[in-house]
Amino acid sequence: MPSDSTSLHLTSGTTDQISNSLDNQPATASEDKQKSTKPKTQLAVKPKLKKELRRTISFGTDILDLYVGPGDNPKHFKVHKKILCQKFEVFDKMFNGGFLEASESKAHFPEDNPESFAAFIQWVYTDEIHYILDRGLRISPTVALLEKYQLPKLLKGLIKEFIHQIGTHKRRVNSTAVRQAYELTSEGSTLRKLCAWTVAYYMVTEKSGWPKDETEKVLLEVDGLLGDALTFLRKWNGSPPNPYHTPEGESVWSILS
């Protein structure tokens, strides 16, 4: 089956060479003199790089083949089993339990968004949440993915980073983003709540940039949005604060979660 491939490979020879280099101790003065005429065969590894190399070696050698997206040409990801299963219980059960995926070391995710999955895998290896937003990905498919696999830590980081970027750069959430959030996520979703809070705020401020008829159209056409927005209007007696600036005495996340 043809597919695009994203992978990280370490051969046993490369691993041995790196390990030997990392464990190499500084030589004495006499040893340095004796070795000065011999060709250098060891890798020169800086302290910061040593940490990264040790971390890479700790990934293990077992590789999972993950196929993401619909159709006959899904995106193919090669991921280290150890790091994925150690970080996430849902994948540990999938690949270390009695499921078919465990025996074959592969799995298919036809309903998931390949770009969002790529951002998720990037985070698995780097612990950097900003990759998801800096690459220009739409937030709704990524949130849907994280909620589906019950990854609350990453979800919280993504939502908080999204709020920070909107507030810092004074961006506006448009009606298309709100529609997509309600289309791709389920009832009770953190992103749905944030969008409903946003619409409630836009309803009572002139700074939203939304034409009045557009606001009314979205409220009528997006199932569940009107009721959710009214919840936030009632909470603050008709004057909800800007969700992209933390309300006094409360954190945005505690209200959304």
C-alpha positions, 0 to 999 in steps of 0.5 A: 500500500503506497503512503507517505512516511515519517520516521526516525531510525537508529541502527545498532551500529550507530547506537554502539558508536554513540554509546561508546562516545558518550561513555568516553572519559577525559584522558590523562596528559600522558595518554593525550601525548601517546594518542596525539599521533593516532587518528581520532576515531571517537565522536566529539560530542558536546554536553548538550548534545550528549543529553539529546543522544542519550534520550534518543537511545532510550527510545528503544528499537521497537518501531510501530507503523501507524497509518493515519487518514482515510482512503487508500493512501494514508499518511504513514508514521514510524514511531518508537513504541517505547516512548509512545506507550510510556507517555500514553495509557491508551496506546500502551493498552493498544500495543502491549495488550491482547489486541491485534495491533500489539501482535502486528505492531501497526494500527490504522486510524482512518478517521483521524487528521494526518496533520494533527496527528503529525503535530501530536507525534512531534510533541511526543518526541519534543514535549514542545506544545507550540509546534501544533500552533506554529505550523499553522494547523487548524485547532479544531481537528487537533483538539478532536484528536486529543479528546478522542484519545483522552490526552488531557495534559496535551489538550490543556497545554494546547488550549492555553497556548491558543488563548495566549496567542489570541490574546497576545496578538489581539487576533479575532476568532472568526465564525468559520472557526466556531462552526468547525469547532462545533462540527468536529468536537463533541458536546462538552468539549473544552473548545466548544465552551471556549467558542461559546464564551467567545460568541457571548462576549462578541454579542455584547461588545462592539470590538468583535468585528462580526457583523450583527447579521453574521452573529445571528446567523451563526447562533441560529445555524450552529446546533447547540451554540445558542444555548452554550452562549446563553450559559456564559451570558447568565454566568456574568449577568449579561456582561461576560469578560474577554476570555482571552484575558484572564478574569480577575480571581479565576483562570480561564482553564478552570472555567472551561474544564 
